[in-house]
Amino acid sequence: MTEEVDANGLKAAGAELLTDGRHGLRIHGWEIVSKRGSILSSSSHEQWEEKLQTSHLPEMVFGDSCLVLKHLKSGTKLHFNAFDALMGWKQEALPPVEVPAAAQWKFRSKPFQQVILDYDYTFTTPYVGSEMMEVSIQVVVLYEDELADNGVSLLTVKVRVMPSYWFLLLRYWLRVDGVLMRLRDTRIYCAFSDGANPVILRESCWRQVTFQALSAKGYPIDDSAYSDPNIISQRLPVIMHRTQKLKGPW
């Protein structure tokens, strides 16, 4: 009965579920598909390292997971995936977070090797997507690393589809316990129209703060107080904000 009600609600909103085995829907000329895959196999892991020219990847990379939004008439496509996000991390090449504890926990993971933190082990990425009734498609995790139990580095993407528009959030969230937090949000909005080429608005907002700065403002510095970026995002100062209007096709 639930599936029948959902189908009726989708139909009333001008949408229909895909019937070819993919997880997604078509609505007002758009096809929106999400795929949740498994963690990279060891062989695929090696292939990615070779392609990215690095010997470091997050602990959990969901190589087949992706979110794709395609405007059928114009061919405009937005594609979100882990490989392109890590390509952005590699190209940005931020310096490693300087913290003595980091060297210690990396050393404990390889006790018989001298570990040199000469790369951005937080996997911070400037990635904003690859340009190529309410329905909410589940969050797609692109990659995740627990920083050897000293925090979290997490990249996710999710989309919400309404009768008159769709809205997407791509989020990179970093917490290095006792050191700093980063939040890089990309929000993308598109109103449905009859035009041949859709107009898409993209907003990117980067926030960052150290635990030392939070303490100076009287905020708690207990790591457990900062497990949910939705709750504490306003405590992180904005370091970059940009709004763009995108016009297809690409």
C-alpha positions as CSV (number, residue, x, y, z in Angstrom):
1,M,0.0,0.0,0.0
2,T,2.9,2.4,0.8
3,E,4.4,1.9,-2.6
4,E,1.0,2.7,-4.2
5,V,0.6,5.9,-2.2
6,D,4.1,7.0,-3.0
7,A,3.5,6.3,-6.7
8,N,0.3,8.3,-6.7
9,G,2.1,11.2,-4.9
10,L,4.8,11.1,-7.5
11,K,2.4,11.1,-10.3
12,A,0.5,14.1,-8.8
13,A,3.8,16.0,-8.7
14,G,4.6,15.1,-12.3
15,A,7.2,12.5,-11.4
16,E,7.7,8.8,-12.0
17,L,10.1,6.3,-10.5
18,L,12.7,4.7,-12.8
19,T,11.7,1.2,-13.9
20,D,15.1,0.0,-15.3
21,G,16.6,-1.1,-12.0
22,R,18.2,2.2,-11.1
23,H,17.4,4.1,-7.9
24,G,15.9,7.5,-9.0
25,L,13.1,9.3,-10.8
26,R,12.2,11.5,-13.7
27,I,10.5,14.8,-13.0
28,H,9.8,17.8,-15.3
29,G,12.5,16.9,-17.8
30,W,15.1,15.9,-15.3
31,E,16.4,12.4,-14.5
32,I,17.8,12.1,-11.0
33,V,19.7,8.9,-10.1
34,S,21.7,7.8,-7.0
35,K,23.9,4.8,-6.7
36,R,25.3,3.5,-3.4
37,G,28.2,1.1,-4.0
38,S,30.7,-0.8,-1.9
39,I,34.1,0.2,-0.7
40,L,36.9,-0.1,-3.2
41,S,38.5,-3.5,-3.6
42,S,42.3,-3.8,-3.1
43,S,42.9,-3.9,-6.9
44,S,40.7,-0.9,-7.5
45,H,42.4,0.9,-4.6
46,E,45.7,0.4,-6.3
47,Q,44.4,1.6,-9.7
48,W,43.0,4.8,-8.1
49,E,46.3,5.4,-6.4
50,E,48.1,5.1,-9.8
51,K,45.6,7.3,-11.6
52,L,45.7,10.0,-8.8
53,Q,49.5,9.6,-8.5
54,T,49.3,9.2,-4.7
55,S,50.0,6.5,-2.1
56,H,47.3,7.8,0.2
57,L,43.5,7.4,0.0
58,P,40.8,7.7,2.7
59,E,40.1,4.5,4.7
60,M,36.7,4.1,3.1
61,V,36.3,5.1,-0.6
62,F,32.9,4.3,-2.2
63,G,34.2,4.2,-5.7
64,D,30.9,3.2,-7.4
65,S,28.7,5.5,-5.3
66,C,27.5,8.6,-7.2
67,L,24.6,11.0,-7.7
68,V,23.7,12.1,-11.3
69,L,21.2,14.8,-12.4
70,K,20.6,15.0,-16.1
71,H,18.4,17.4,-18.0
72,L,17.1,15.2,-20.8
73,K,16.3,17.9,-23.4
74,S,19.6,19.8,-23.3
75,G,21.9,17.0,-22.1
76,T,23.1,19.1,-19.2
77,K,24.5,16.8,-16.5
78,L,25.7,17.2,-12.9
79,H,27.8,14.2,-11.7
80,F,29.1,13.7,-8.1
81,N,31.6,11.0,-7.4
82,A,34.5,10.2,-5.2
83,F,37.3,10.0,-7.9
84,D,36.7,13.6,-9.1
85,A,36.5,14.8,-5.5
86,L,39.8,13.2,-4.7
87,M,41.3,14.7,-7.9
88,G,40.3,18.1,-6.4
89,W,42.0,17.2,-3.1
90,K,45.2,16.2,-5.0
91,Q,45.3,19.4,-7.1
92,E,44.6,21.7,-4.1
93,A,47.4,20.0,-2.2
94,L,46.8,21.7,1.2
95,P,49.7,21.4,3.7
96,P,49.1,18.8,6.4
97,V,47.5,20.0,9.6
98,E,50.4,20.7,11.9
99,V,49.7,18.9,15.2
100,P,52.1,16.6,17.1
101,A,49.3,14.2,18.0
102,A,48.8,13.5,14.3
103,A,52.3,12.2,13.9
104,Q,51.8,10.0,17.0
105,W,48.5,8.4,15.8
106,K,49.9,7.8,12.3
107,F,53.0,6.3,13.9
108,R,50.9,3.9,16.0
109,S,49.3,2.6,12.8
110,K,52.7,1.7,11.4
111,P,54.9,1.1,14.4
112,F,57.8,-0.3,12.4
113,Q,58.0,2.5,9.9
114,Q,59.0,6.1,10.2
115,V,55.9,8.1,9.1
116,I,56.3,11.5,7.5
117,L,53.1,13.6,7.1
118,D,54.0,15.2,3.8
119,Y,50.5,15.3,2.4
120,D,47.0,16.5,3.4
121,Y,45.9,13.5,5.4
122,T,42.4,15.1,6.0
123,F,41.5,14.8,2.3
124,T,40.0,18.3,2.3
125,T,38.6,18.9,-1.3
126,P,37.5,22.0,-3.2
127,Y,35.1,19.7,-5.2
128,V,31.8,21.3,-6.1
129,G,30.6,18.6,-8.5
130,S,31.5,17.4,-12.0
131,E,29.7,19.3,-14.7
132,M,28.9,17.0,-17.4
133,M,5.3,16.3,-3.3
134,E,8.7,15.8,-1.7
135,V,11.1,13.1,-2.7
136,S,14.4,12.8,-0.8
137,I,17.0,10.5,-2.1
138,Q,19.2,9.0,0.6
139,V,22.6,10.5,1.4
140,V,25.4,9.1,-0.8
141,V,28.7,8.8,1.0
142,L,31.6,9.3,-1.4
143,Y,34.5,8.8,1.0
144,E,35.2,8.7,4.7
145,D,38.2,8.5,7.0
146,E,38.2,8.4,10.8
147,L,41.7,9.8,11.0
148,A,42.8,6.8,13.2
149,D,40.0,7.6,15.7
150,N,41.1,11.2,16.1
151,G,38.2,12.8,14.2
152,V,36.5,12.4,10.9
153,S,36.9,13.4,7.2
154,L,33.6,12.8,5.3
155,L,32.3,13.7,1.9
156,T,28.6,13.2,1.2
157,V,26.0,14.3,-1.3
158,K,22.2,14.3,-1.2
159,V,19.4,15.8,-3.3
160,R,15.8,16.7,-2.4
161,V,13.2,16.9,-5.2
162,M,10.1,19.0,-4.8
163,P,7.2,19.5,-7.3
164,S,8.7,22.8,-8.6
165,Y,12.5,22.4,-8.1
166,W,15.3,20.3,-6.9
167,F,17.9,21.2,-4.3
168,L,21.3,19.5,-3.7
169,L,23.8,19.6,-0.9
170,L,27.4,18.4,-1.4
171,R,29.2,18.5,2.0
172,Y,32.8,18.0,3.1
173,W,33.1,17.8,6.9
174,L,36.4,17.6,8.8
175,R,37.0,17.5,12.5
176,V,40.6,16.9,13.8
177,D,39.9,16.4,17.5
178,G,41.3,19.2,19.6
179,V,42.8,21.0,16.6
180,L,40.4,22.3,14.0
181,M,37.2,21.8,12.0
182,R,36.4,22.5,8.3
183,L,33.0,22.6,6.6
184,R,32.8,23.0,2.8
185,D,29.2,23.1,1.6
186,T,28.1,23.4,-2.0
187,R,24.3,24.0,-2.5
188,I,22.8,23.7,-5.9
189,Y,19.3,24.8,-6.8
190,C,17.3,24.5,-10.0
191,A,13.6,25.4,-10.6
192,F,11.8,23.4,-13.2
193,S,10.9,25.2,-16.4
194,D,10.0,24.5,-20.0
195,G,13.1,26.1,-21.3
196,A,15.5,24.2,-23.5
197,N,18.5,25.0,-21.2
198,P,18.1,25.0,-17.4
199,V,19.4,27.7,-15.2
200,I,21.2,26.4,-12.1
201,L,22.3,28.4,-9.1
202,R,25.4,27.1,-7.2
203,E,26.5,28.5,-3.8
204,S,29.8,27.4,-2.2
205,C,30.5,28.3,1.4
206,W,33.7,27.3,3.2
207,R,34.0,27.5,7.0
208,Q,36.9,26.8,9.3
209,V,37.9,27.3,13.0
210,T,40.4,26.0,15.4
211,F,39.5,24.6,18.8
212,Q,41.7,27.2,20.3
213,A,39.6,30.0,18.8
214,L,36.4,28.3,20.0
215,S,37.9,28.2,23.5
216,A,38.8,31.9,23.4
217,K,35.1,32.7,22.6
218,G,33.9,30.6,25.6
219,Y,32.7,27.6,23.6
220,P,33.2,24.1,24.8
221,I,36.2,22.3,23.4
222,D,35.0,18.8,24.1
223,D,35.1,16.8,20.8
224,S,31.7,15.3,21.6
225,A,30.1,18.7,21.3
226,Y,31.0,18.9,17.6
227,S,29.8,15.6,16.2
228,D,27.0,17.2,14.0
229,P,28.0,19.9,11.6
230,N,24.3,20.9,11.1
231,I,24.2,22.0,14.8
232,I,27.5,23.8,15.1
233,S,28.1,25.2,11.6
234,Q,27.3,28.8,12.7
235,R,30.3,28.7,15.1
236,L,32.6,28.2,12.2
237,P,33.6,31.5,10.6
238,V,33.2,31.8,6.8
239,I,36.5,32.0,4.9
240,M,35.0,31.8,1.4
241,H,31.6,32.4,-0.1
242,R,30.8,32.3,-3.8
243,T,27.5,32.2,-5.8
244,Q,27.4,31.2,-9.5
245,K,24.8,30.9,-12.1
246,L,25.3,27.9,-14.4
247,K,23.7,27.6,-17.8
248,G,23.7,24.4,-19.8
249,P,24.4,22.6,-21.9
250,W,27.8,21.4,-20.8
